[in-house]
Amino acid sequence: MFVTWITGAIWVLVIPLVANLMGVFCNYNPIIRFGRLFLKKAPSTYIPEDAQQQKFNASIASFCLSGGLLGYLLNWQVVGHIFTAMVAVASSVAIAGFCIGCFLYFQLKQWQYRRSLKKSF
């Protein structure tokens, strides 16, 4: 995102977009696979994350990256900046320890549960 903002090279957005889409549709994210090379402990010692939640987060990121890419391709700079800023903010906040996608996923599951209770009566 930052490279696109500074240089105007919108093709850079394709890299995380394709990686996220591969994770959502093929259960394979090349960036995550590459990152595994730098793990210090055995992979089995790390606490695994919920795959469904990871796909949800990747879907949100893919949607925002697609919106940003489309905005830039159509010369709608403001739209491109807004969508890519959402990804940048979510990534930055996640590094700080709060996952916006996880929070949204939890809220969605709570809403579905409450809705199922209403239907059962």
C-alpha positions as CSV (number, residue, x, y, z in Angstrom):
1,M,0.0,0.0,0.0
2,F,2.7,2.5,1.0
3,V,4.7,1.7,-2.1
4,T,1.6,2.4,-4.2
5,W,1.0,5.7,-2.4
6,I,4.5,6.9,-2.8
7,T,5.4,5.7,-6.3
8,G,2.0,5.4,-7.9
9,A,2.9,1.8,-9.0
10,I,-0.5,0.2,-8.6
11,W,0.6,-3.2,-9.8
12,V,2.2,-3.7,-6.4
13,L,-1.3,-4.2,-5.0
14,V,-1.6,-7.3,-7.1
15,I,0.9,-9.2,-5.0
16,P,-1.0,-9.3,-1.7
17,L,-4.3,-9.5,-3.5
18,V,-3.2,-12.7,-5.4
19,A,-1.7,-14.2,-2.2
20,N,-4.9,-13.6,-0.2
21,L,-7.1,-14.9,-3.0
22,M,-4.9,-18.1,-3.1
23,G,-5.4,-18.5,0.6
24,V,-9.1,-18.1,0.4
25,F,-9.8,-20.3,-2.6
26,C,-6.8,-22.7,-2.7
27,N,-5.8,-22.9,1.0
28,Y,-2.3,-21.9,0.0
29,N,-0.8,-18.5,0.8
30,P,2.8,-18.1,-0.6
31,I,3.6,-15.3,1.7
32,I,2.7,-17.3,4.8
33,R,4.6,-20.3,3.4
34,F,7.7,-18.1,2.9
35,G,7.3,-16.7,6.4
36,R,7.5,-20.3,7.8
37,L,11.1,-20.4,6.8
38,F,11.9,-17.8,9.5
39,L,10.2,-19.6,12.4
40,K,12.7,-20.4,15.2
41,K,10.8,-23.3,16.8
42,A,9.1,-26.3,15.3
43,P,5.9,-25.4,13.6
44,S,3.9,-27.8,15.8
45,T,4.9,-25.8,18.9
46,Y,3.0,-22.7,17.8
47,I,-0.7,-22.3,18.6
48,P,-2.7,-22.7,15.3
49,E,-5.2,-20.1,14.2
50,D,-8.7,-21.0,13.1
51,A,-8.6,-21.6,9.4
52,Q,-12.2,-20.3,8.9
53,Q,-11.3,-17.0,10.7
54,Q,-8.2,-16.7,8.6
55,K,-10.2,-17.1,5.4
56,F,-12.7,-14.5,6.7
57,N,-9.8,-12.0,7.3
58,A,-8.2,-12.7,3.9
59,S,-11.6,-12.2,2.2
60,I,-11.9,-8.8,3.8
61,A,-8.4,-7.9,2.8
62,S,-9.0,-9.2,-0.7
63,F,-12.2,-7.1,-1.0
64,C,-10.4,-3.9,0.2
65,L,-7.3,-4.6,-2.0
66,S,-9.6,-5.2,-5.0
67,G,-11.5,-2.0,-4.3
68,G,-8.2,-0.1,-4.0
69,L,-6.9,-1.6,-7.2
70,L,-10.1,-0.9,-9.1
71,G,-10.2,2.7,-7.8
72,Y,-6.6,3.3,-9.0
73,L,-7.2,1.7,-12.4
74,L,-10.3,3.9,-12.9
75,N,-8.3,7.0,-11.8
76,W,-10.5,7.3,-8.7
77,Q,-7.6,8.2,-6.5
78,V,-9.7,8.9,-3.4
79,V,-11.4,5.5,-3.7
80,G,-8.0,3.8,-4.1
81,H,-6.6,5.6,-1.1
82,I,-9.6,4.8,1.1
83,F,-9.6,1.1,0.4
84,T,-5.8,0.7,0.7
85,A,-5.8,2.8,3.8
86,M,-8.3,0.4,5.4
87,V,-5.9,-2.5,4.7
88,A,-2.9,-0.5,6.0
89,V,-4.7,0.5,9.2
90,A,-6.0,-3.0,9.8
91,S,-2.5,-4.5,9.3
92,S,-0.9,-1.9,11.5
93,V,-3.4,-2.4,14.3
94,A,-3.0,-6.2,13.9
95,I,0.8,-5.9,14.5
96,A,0.0,-3.9,17.6
97,G,-2.2,-6.8,18.9
98,F,-5.8,-6.2,17.9
99,C,-7.3,-8.0,14.9
100,I,-10.1,-6.0,13.3
101,G,-11.1,-8.9,11.1
102,C,-11.3,-11.2,14.2
103,F,-13.5,-8.7,16.0
104,L,-15.8,-8.5,12.9
105,Y,-15.9,-12.3,12.7
106,F,-16.9,-12.6,16.3
107,Q,-19.6,-10.0,15.9
108,L,-20.9,-11.8,12.9
109,K,-21.0,-15.1,14.7
110,Q,-22.8,-13.5,17.7
111,W,-25.4,-12.0,15.4
112,Q,-26.0,-15.3,13.7
113,Y,-26.4,-17.0,17.0
114,R,-28.9,-14.4,18.3
115,R,-30.8,-14.7,15.0
116,S,-30.9,-18.5,15.3
117,L,-32.4,-18.1,18.9
118,K,-35.2,-15.9,17.6
119,K,-36.0,-18.4,14.8
120,S,-36.2,-21.3,17.3
121,F,-39.1,-19.7,19.2
